[in-house]
Amino acid sequence: MAHRLQRPASGRHGGPRPTLRVYLSRPRISASACSGIPSPSEVRRPSSLPPKMCYFAAMAKKKPRKKARRKTGADDGDPRWTSKLPPAPGELRILQAFVNTADLRQGTDLAGPRALAEWLELWGLAAGLELTSDHLQNGKEVREAMRTLIRCRPGGAPRAAARIDRAGKASPVFARLDAEGRGRFESPAETFDGALARLVSILVGSQLVGTWERLRACADKTCRAAFYDFSKNRSAVWCTVQCGNRASALAYRWRNINSVRKMDAARSWVRGR
């Protein structure tokens, strides 16, 4: 690269001090000098980069991974399932649907004995039953006992466990195998007591298999819907995101109210002194 120096001439009568100016000119490169330089297409970037930079360059070329879809079991095509919550696997969904016949948030419940008989027939527990208000009351007691047992887990609800135990002993249940070799529990007579005993047998069978621990009740006191926990670490607390957001907003408002009350109490105490 060539350098050209230029010194400005000083004035005749003692002008300013001369300064040194440096001008850089573009070097001239001959064609023979470029013969050994490879073209950009011939340069191998990964090999010319350090090992760490080669790794990041290779990762940048990879296609973005698709987010794994959460397994919910809601795509099994069960026509009997009408709830927005994903159903539990196997026969445990019958118990989940039975607990969710009462929607605490919407304030809906079984309209009467006929509605309970239709539900039992829909899920294949008993057909053609003529139920009374006493049957409806017993069914609701067993349902709420199961809800309490799901929420409190074994050991935390002895009264609920005793109520479910009485329902299970009301009618005998036998273990059966179908043509494909799959086992299930059935009641010999299609009665109301047999249907309740069938529900209790589903509860016991899920405990033996290990799916009972994943059946939970929503932590929202105004919901308490039964849902199946499909998370890997079994840490689900709310049945839906809406219940979780509602509980978080309520807790936030309650903290703010308590802080305001504390500030008012402190101010009144200071004024009193």
C-alpha positions as CSV (number, residue, x, y, z in Angstrom):
1,M,0.0,0.0,0.0
2,A,1.5,3.3,-1.1
3,H,1.7,6.3,1.1
4,R,1.9,9.9,-0.1
5,L,3.1,12.6,2.3
6,Q,2.2,16.3,1.8
7,R,3.4,19.2,3.9
8,P,1.4,22.3,3.6
9,A,3.5,25.5,3.0
10,S,3.6,28.0,5.8
11,G,2.7,31.6,5.4
12,R,5.3,34.2,4.5
13,H,4.8,36.1,7.8
14,G,4.9,33.2,10.2
15,G,1.6,31.3,9.6
16,P,0.3,28.4,11.6
17,R,2.4,25.4,12.4
18,P,2.6,23.0,9.5
19,T,0.8,19.7,9.9
20,L,1.6,16.3,8.4
21,R,-1.1,14.8,6.2
22,V,-1.1,11.1,5.2
23,Y,-3.0,9.9,2.2
24,L,-3.6,6.2,1.7
25,S,-4.0,4.9,-1.8
26,R,-5.6,1.6,-2.8
27,P,-2.9,-1.0,-3.7
28,R,-2.7,-2.4,-7.1
29,I,-3.0,-6.2,-7.2
30,S,-2.1,-8.0,-10.3
31,A,-3.9,-11.0,-11.7
32,S,-1.0,-13.3,-11.1
33,A,-1.2,-12.5,-7.4
34,C,-4.8,-13.8,-7.2
35,S,-4.2,-17.1,-8.8
36,G,-3.8,-18.9,-5.4
37,I,-6.8,-17.4,-3.7
38,P,-9.9,-19.8,-3.7
39,S,-13.3,-18.5,-4.7
40,P,-16.0,-18.1,-2.0
41,S,-17.8,-21.2,-3.3
42,E,-14.7,-23.3,-2.8
43,V,-14.2,-22.2,0.8
44,R,-15.4,-24.8,3.3
45,R,-16.9,-22.9,6.2
46,P,-17.2,-25.6,8.8
47,S,-13.6,-26.8,8.4
48,S,-12.2,-23.3,8.5
49,L,-14.1,-22.4,11.7
50,P,-13.1,-23.4,15.2
51,P,-14.8,-26.6,16.6
52,K,-17.2,-24.5,18.7
53,M,-18.2,-22.3,15.8
54,C,-18.6,-25.4,13.6
55,Y,-21.2,-26.8,16.0
56,F,-23.2,-23.6,16.0
57,A,-23.0,-23.4,12.2
58,A,-24.3,-27.0,12.0
59,M,-27.1,-26.3,14.4
60,A,-28.2,-23.2,12.4
61,K,-28.7,-25.4,9.4
62,K,-31.0,-27.8,11.2
63,K,-34.7,-27.5,10.8
64,P,-36.6,-26.3,13.9
65,R,-38.0,-29.2,15.9
66,K,-41.7,-29.4,16.1
67,K,-43.2,-29.0,19.5
68,A,-44.4,-32.4,20.9
69,R,-48.1,-32.5,21.2
70,R,-49.3,-33.1,24.7
71,K,-51.0,-36.5,25.0
72,T,-54.5,-35.9,26.3
73,G,-56.5,-38.9,25.1
74,A,-59.3,-36.7,23.8
75,D,-59.0,-38.0,20.2
76,D,-60.2,-41.6,20.9
77,G,-63.6,-40.9,19.4
78,D,-65.8,-41.9,22.4
79,P,-69.3,-40.7,21.5
80,R,-70.4,-40.9,25.1
81,W,-67.9,-38.3,26.2
82,T,-69.4,-34.8,25.9
83,S,-67.2,-32.9,28.4
84,K,-64.6,-30.4,27.3
85,L,-62.0,-32.0,29.7
86,P,-59.9,-34.9,28.2
87,P,-61.2,-38.3,29.3
88,A,-59.2,-40.6,31.5
89,P,-57.9,-43.8,29.9
90,G,-59.8,-47.1,30.0
91,E,-62.8,-47.5,32.3
92,L,-61.6,-44.8,34.6
93,R,-63.4,-42.3,32.4
94,I,-66.7,-43.8,33.6
95,L,-65.8,-42.8,37.2
96,Q,-64.6,-39.4,36.0
97,A,-67.9,-38.8,34.1
98,F,-69.9,-39.9,37.1
99,V,-68.2,-37.4,39.4
100,N,-68.6,-34.7,36.8
101,T,-72.4,-35.2,36.5
102,A,-72.6,-32.2,38.9
103,D,-71.0,-29.0,37.6
104,L,-70.4,-26.9,40.7
105,R,-69.5,-23.8,38.7
106,Q,-72.5,-23.9,36.4
107,G,-74.8,-25.1,39.1
108,T,-76.1,-28.1,37.1
109,D,-76.8,-31.5,38.4
110,L,-78.8,-34.6,37.6
111,A,-82.4,-33.4,37.1
112,G,-84.0,-36.4,38.7
113,P,-84.1,-40.2,39.0
114,R,-84.8,-40.6,35.3
115,A,-81.7,-38.6,34.4
116,L,-79.6,-40.9,36.6
117,A,-81.1,-44.0,35.0
118,E,-80.4,-42.7,31.6
119,W,-76.8,-42.0,32.5
120,L,-76.3,-45.5,33.9
121,E,-77.7,-47.0,30.7
122,L,-75.5,-44.7,28.6
123,W,-72.3,-46.0,30.2
124,G,-73.5,-49.6,30.2
125,L,-73.8,-50.0,34.0
126,A,-77.5,-50.9,34.1
127,A,-80.4,-50.7,31.7
128,G,-84.1,-50.2,32.1
129,L,-84.0,-49.2,35.8
130,E,-87.0,-47.5,37.6
131,L,-85.3,-45.3,40.2
132,T,-86.7,-43.3,43.0
133,S,-85.6,-40.2,44.9
134,D,-83.9,-42.4,47.4
135,H,-81.8,-44.0,44.7
136,L,-80.9,-40.5,43.5
137,Q,-79.9,-39.4,47.0
138,N,-77.7,-42.5,47.5
139,G,-76.1,-42.0,44.1
140,K,-75.3,-38.4,44.9
141,E,-73.8,-39.4,48.3
142,V,-71.5,-41.9,46.6
143,R,-70.6,-39.4,43.9
144,E,-69.6,-36.7,46.4
145,A,-67.7,-39.3,48.5
146,M,-65.7,-40.2,45.4
147,R,-65.0,-36.5,44.7
148,T,-63.8,-36.1,48.3
149,L,-61.6,-39.2,48.0
150,I,-60.1,-38.0,44.8
151,R,-59.3,-34.6,46.3
152,C,-58.0,-35.9,49.7
153,R,-56.4,-39.1,48.6
154,P,-56.3,-42.3,50.7
155,G,-56.1,-41.6,54.4
156,G,-57.4,-38.0,54.2
157,A,-61.1,-38.8,54.0
158,P,-62.2,-41.8,56.2
159,R,-65.9,-41.0,56.0
160,A,-65.9,-40.8,52.3
161,A,-64.0,-44.1,52.1
162,A,-66.5,-45.8,54.5
163,R,-69.4,-44.5,52.3
164,I,-67.8,-45.9,49.2
165,D,-67.1,-49.2,51.0
166,R,-70.8,-49.6,51.9
167,A,-71.7,-49.1,48.2
168,G,-69.2,-51.7,47.1
169,K,-70.5,-54.3,49.5
170,A,-74.2,-53.8,48.5
171,S,-73.9,-56.1,45.5
172,P,-71.4,-58.8,44.5
173,V,-69.1,-58.2,41.5
174,F,-67.3,-60.8,39.5
175,A,-64.2,-60.7,37.4
176,R,-64.9,-61.6,33.7
177,L,-62.9,-62.0,30.5
178,D,-64.1,-61.2,27.1
179,A,-63.2,-63.0,23.8
180,E,-60.0,-60.9,23.4
181,G,-58.8,-61.8,26.8
182,R,-59.4,-58.4,28.4
183,G,-60.6,-58.5,32.0
184,R,-63.3,-56.5,33.6
185,F,-65.6,-56.5,36.6
186,E,-69.3,-57.1,36.1
187,S,-72.3,-57.3,38.4
188,P,-74.5,-60.4,38.0
189,A,-77.8,-58.4,38.2
190,E,-78.4,-55.1,36.5
191,T,-79.6,-53.2,39.6
192,F,-78.8,-49.8,41.1
193,D,-76.7,-51.4,43.8
194,G,-74.9,-53.4,41.2
195,A,-74.1,-50.3,39.2
196,L,-72.7,-48.5,42.3
197,A,-70.6,-51.6,43.0
198,R,-69.4,-51.6,39.5
199,L,-68.2,-48.0,39.9
200,V,-66.4,-49.0,43.1
201,S,-64.7,-51.9,41.3
202,I,-63.4,-49.4,38.7
203,L,-62.0,-47.4,41.5
204,V,-60.2,-50.4,43.0
205,G,-59.0,-51.6,39.6
206,S,-57.5,-48.2,38.8
207,Q,-55.6,-48.2,42.1
208,L,-54.1,-51.6,41.2
209,V,-53.1,-50.4,37.8
210,G,-51.7,-47.1,39.0
211,T,-54.0,-44.7,37.1
212,W,-55.9,-43.7,40.2
213,E,-53.1,-41.4,41.3
214,R,-53.5,-39.3,38.2
215,L,-57.2,-38.7,38.6
216,R,-57.5,-35.4,40.4
217,A,-60.0,-32.8,41.5
218,C,-59.6,-29.2,40.5
219,A,-58.1,-27.0,43.2
220,D,-60.6,-24.3,42.6
221,K,-63.2,-24.5,45.3
222,T,-66.0,-23.4,43.0
223,C,-65.1,-26.0,40.4
224,R,-63.8,-29.3,41.9
225,A,-64.2,-31.1,38.5
226,A,-62.5,-34.5,38.1
227,F,-59.7,-34.5,35.5
228,Y,-56.9,-36.8,34.5
229,D,-53.4,-35.5,34.9
230,F,-51.5,-36.2,31.7
231,S,-48.3,-34.3,32.8
232,K,-45.0,-36.1,33.1
233,N,-44.3,-35.0,36.6
234,R,-47.9,-35.5,37.8
235,S,-48.1,-31.9,39.0
236,A,-51.4,-30.7,37.5
237,V,-53.6,-28.7,39.9
238,W,-56.2,-27.1,37.7
239,C,-58.6,-28.8,35.4
240,T,-58.3,-26.0,32.8
241,V,-56.2,-22.9,32.3
242,Q,-59.2,-20.7,33.1
243,C,-59.4,-22.1,36.6
244,G,-55.7,-21.5,37.1
245,N,-55.9,-17.9,35.8
246,R,-58.9,-17.2,38.0
247,A,-57.2,-18.5,41.1
248,S,-54.0,-16.5,40.4
249,A,-56.0,-13.3,39.9
250,L,-57.9,-13.9,43.1
251,A,-54.7,-14.5,45.1
252,Y,-53.2,-11.4,43.6
253,R,-56.2,-9.2,44.6
254,W,-56.2,-10.8,48.1
255,R,-52.5,-9.9,48.6
256,N,-53.2,-6.3,47.5
257,I,-56.1,-6.0,49.9
258,N,-54.1,-7.4,52.8
259,S,-51.2,-5.0,52.0
260,V,-53.7,-2.0,51.9
261,R,-55.2,-3.1,55.2
262,K,-51.7,-3.4,56.8
263,M,-50.8,0.1,55.5
264,D,-54.0,1.5,57.0
265,A,-53.4,-0.2,60.3
266,A,-49.8,1.2,60.4
267,R,-50.9,4.7,59.6
268,S,-53.6,4.6,62.3
269,W,-51.1,3.4,64.8
270,V,-48.6,6.1,63.9
271,R,-51.3,8.8,64.2
272,G,-52.3,7.4,67.6
273,R,-48.8,7.9,68.9
